[in-house]
Amino acid sequence: MNAVISPNDEQRYTRKVMEAVIRIGIVVLLALWSFQIFSPFLGPVVWGIIIAIAMYRSFSRLEGALGGRSGLAATLFALLAIAVLITPTIFLSESLLESAQGLSQNLESGAVTIPPPPERVADLPLVGEQLYGTWKQASRNLEAVLDDFQPQIRAFSAWLLKRAVGAGVDILLFALSIMIGAAFLANAEAGERMARAIAARLAGGHRGNILVDLCRDTVLSVVRGVLGIALIQTAFLAAGLFVADVPAAGLLTLVALLFAVAQIPMLLLFLPIIVFVFATADTGVAIPFAIWSVFFSFADGFLKPLLLGRGLEVPMPVILIGVVGGMLASGLIGLFVGPIVLSLSYALFIVWLEQRPAVSQAQEST
């Protein structure tokens, strides 16, 4: 027999459905609203979590040296980190801003000039004659060469100037991220319990702990094996640029940092710079600069065994996409956050692919 639905039952069912829709709508509205309010702080908070994970062991030693006073240790850590990271960032930003302003003004006014190449450039092995001819043609009629690329040049100069001006905001975001990371370090045990509780609710107790450990190991691997090496390598190469008084040293330092984080061979960038220094500076400056640049261009080869350890191997395209996408999306802070977040997503995706459904496992066992 077909069940007969009374009008009262239908009204109660309709009322329950409407109540459920309203409740779900309120939850979704609150979630979207909360995300909109929180979104400006998303990058610094993520970077703060990364800093806390990467520096936890060092912080624990500092906390032990201070008698277990986590608040004092967090404050001291924040001050030291800001002094170490922000000071060179400010110096680099000032140089980058000056280079960007000068380049933008010169490109817009057509005042960019290239001096004729010295005759000794033609004597350089392999590339000497071709480089000499191209350089000489550009020194005679640079406007004709640049006319074909005026829209791209203007767009690039405007983007570069915008990024340089926004460097001050990036510095503030870095400082905020360091303070957030210090707060997380001061409450590291509570933060770990919360992370494991959230993972347990999402994936189950044992599997949740595995995912938390995977996230920690991935962050440590990328921070040490990619970002740590990139910062050390770029710092030494930048010192050579500034000591040799290479033009646009701040801009070249930023490009070198991009190359290092993206794991692109640094010699591709510094070989033309070395040729330029040999052509325009004294040999007493050019030879030490060349030796310094070549040595630290290959520094990642011996730094990786020291800093990387047994971490997760992340493919280079994942790092490269994270670097470029992160910087385009979030500026300078995205340069560091992007590859870590994308590497973490890649690691979780690989784990998900390797897991087989319970049904297929049961079928294989039978």
NORPEVEN-V72598 format. One record per residue. SS is DSSP state (h for helix, s for strand, l for the rest). OMEGA is omega in degrees with one decimal (none if undefined). BURIAL is # if it has 9 or more other ideal C-beta (glycine too) atoms within 8 Angstrom, else .. Layout:
# NORPEVEN-V72598
SS:OMEGA:BURIAL, SS:OMEGA:BURIAL
This chain:
# NORPEVEN-V72598
l:178.1:., l:178.8:., l:-179.9:., l:-179.9:., l:-179.5:., l:177.2:., h:179.8:., h:177.6:., h:179.6:., h:178.3:#, h:178.5:., h:178.9:., h:179.1:., h:-179.3:., h:178.7:., h:178.4:., h:179.5:., h:178.0:., h:179.0:., h:178.8:., h:-179.7:., h:179.8:., h:178.7:., h:178.7:., h:179.5:., h:179.0:., h:179.4:., h:178.8:., h:178.5:., h:179.7:., h:179.8:., h:179.7:., h:179.0:., h:179.0:., h:177.9:., h:178.8:., h:-174.1:., h:-171.6:., h:177.8:., h:-178.4:., h:-175.4:., h:179.5:., h:178.1:#, h:179.8:#, h:177.5:#, h:178.4:#, h:176.4:#, h:176.8:#, h:179.3:#, h:178.4:#, h:-178.8:#, h:179.9:#, h:-176.3:#, h:-173.4:#, l:-173.7:#, h:-178.2:#, h:178.5:., h:178.6:., h:179.5:#, h:177.2:., h:177.6:., h:178.7:#, h:177.8:#, h:178.9:., h:179.7:., l:175.7:#, l:177.0:., l:179.7:., l:-173.4:., h:179.9:#, h:178.9:., h:179.1:., h:179.4:#, h:178.7:#, h:179.6:#, h:177.9:#, h:-179.5:#, h:-179.4:#, h:179.7:., h:-178.9:., h:178.8:#, h:179.7:#, h:-176.7:., h:-173.9:., h:-172.8:#, h:-177.3:#, h:176.7:., h:178.1:., h:177.4:#, h:179.2:#, h:179.1:., h:-178.9:#, h:177.8:#, h:178.4:#, h:179.3:#, h:179.6:#, h:178.1:#, h:179.1:#, h:-178.2:#, h:178.4:#, h:179.1:#, h:179.2:., h:-179.2:#, h:-179.8:#, h:-179.2:#, h:178.9:#, h:-179.8:#, h:-176.8:., h:-178.3:., l:-176.1:., l:179.5:., l:178.8:., l:178.7:., l:-179.9:., l:178.0:., l:-178.7:., l:173.5:#, l:-178.0:., h:-177.6:., h:177.1:., h:-179.7:#, h:-178.9:#, h:179.3:., l:-178.1:#, l:173.3:., l:-171.7:., l:-171.2:., h:-175.7:#, h:-179.8:., h:178.6:., h:-179.9:#, h:-179.8:#, h:179.4:., h:179.6:., h:-178.7:#, h:179.0:#, h:178.8:#, h:179.7:#, h:-179.7:#, h:-173.6:., l:-179.2:., h:-177.8:#, h:179.2:., h:178.9:., h:-176.1:#, h:-178.0:#, h:-178.5:., l:-175.7:., l:-177.8:., h:179.8:., h:-179.6:., h:-179.3:., h:179.1:#, h:179.4:#, h:-179.5:., h:-179.5:., h:177.6:#, h:178.3:#, h:-179.1:., h:178.9:#, h:178.6:#, h:178.9:., h:-179.8:#, h:178.6:#, h:179.2:., l:-179.7:#, h:177.4:#, h:176.3:., h:178.3:., h:178.7:#, h:177.8:#, h:178.1:., h:176.5:#, h:179.5:#, h:177.9:#, h:179.5:#, h:179.0:#, h:178.9:#, h:176.5:#, h:177.3:#, h:177.4:#, h:177.5:#, h:176.9:#, h:179.7:#, h:178.7:#, h:179.4:#, l:-172.7:#, h:-177.1:#, h:178.0:., h:178.4:., h:178.1:#, h:178.1:#, h:179.4:., h:179.3:., h:-179.7:#, h:177.5:#, h:178.1:., h:179.3:#, h:178.5:#, h:177.9:#, h:-177.3:., h:-172.0:., h:-176.0:., l:-172.8:., h:-176.3:., h:-179.4:., h:177.7:#, h:177.1:#, h:177.8:#, h:-179.6:., h:178.0:#, h:177.9:#, h:178.0:., h:178.0:#, h:179.3:#, h:-178.3:#, h:179.0:#, h:178.8:#, h:179.6:#, h:-178.8:#, h:-177.8:#, h:-179.8:#, h:-177.9:#, h:-172.3:#, h:-178.4:#, h:-174.1:#, h:-179.2:#, h:178.6:#, h:-179.3:#, h:-179.6:#, h:179.7:#, h:-178.6:#, h:-179.0:#, h:-179.8:#, h:-179.9:#, h:178.7:#, h:177.5:#, h:177.1:#, h:177.0:., h:179.1:#, h:-177.4:#, h:178.8:#, h:179.2:., l:178.1:#, l:177.3:., l:178.5:#, l:179.5:., l:-178.2:., h:178.5:#, h:178.4:#, h:179.3:#, h:177.0:#, h:178.2:#, h:177.8:#, h:177.6:#, h:177.8:#, h:176.3:#, h:178.6:#, h:-175.5:#, h:-179.1:#, h:179.4:#, l:177.7:#, l:173.4:#, l:-178.7:#, l:-174.3:., l:-177.6:#, h:176.7:#, h:178.1:., h:-170.4:#, h:178.1:#, h:174.4:., h:178.8:., h:177.9:#, h:178.2:#, h:179.5:#, h:-179.7:#, h:177.3:#, h:-177.3:#, h:-172.7:#, h:-176.4:., l:177.3:#, l:179.3:., h:177.1:., h:175.6:., h:-173.2:#, h:-176.6:#, h:176.2:., h:179.0:., h:179.7:#, h:179.6:#, h:179.7:., h:-176.2:#, h:-179.8:#, h:-178.8:#, h:-176.4:., h:171.3:#, h:177.6:#, l:-175.9:#, l:-179.1:#, h:-179.8:#, h:178.8:., h:176.2:., h:-178.6:#, h:177.3:#, h:-178.7:., h:-171.4:., h:-172.4:#, l:-178.9:#, l:-179.0:., l:179.9:., l:179.5:#, l:177.5:#, l:180.0:., l:-179.7:#, l:-178.4:., h:178.6:., h:178.1:., h:178.2:#, h:-177.4:#, h:178.8:#, h:178.5:#, h:179.1:#, h:-175.9:#, h:-179.7:#, h:179.3:#, h:-179.8:#, h:178.0:#, h:-176.8:., h:-170.9:., h:177.6:#, l:-174.0:#, h:-179.8:#, h:176.8:#, h:176.3:#, h:-179.5:#, h:-177.3:#, h:-174.5:#, h:-178.4:#, h:-179.9:#, h:-179.4:#, h:-179.4:#, h:176.7:#, h:177.6:#, h:177.2:#, h:178.6:., h:-179.2:#, h:178.4:#, h:178.5:#, h:178.8:., h:177.9:., h:179.1:#, h:179.0:., h:-177.1:., h:178.1:., l:179.9:., l:177.7:., l:-179.0:., h:-179.0:., h:179.9:., h:176.8:., h:178.8:#, h:178.4:., h:179.8:., h:179.8:., h:178.2:., l:none:.
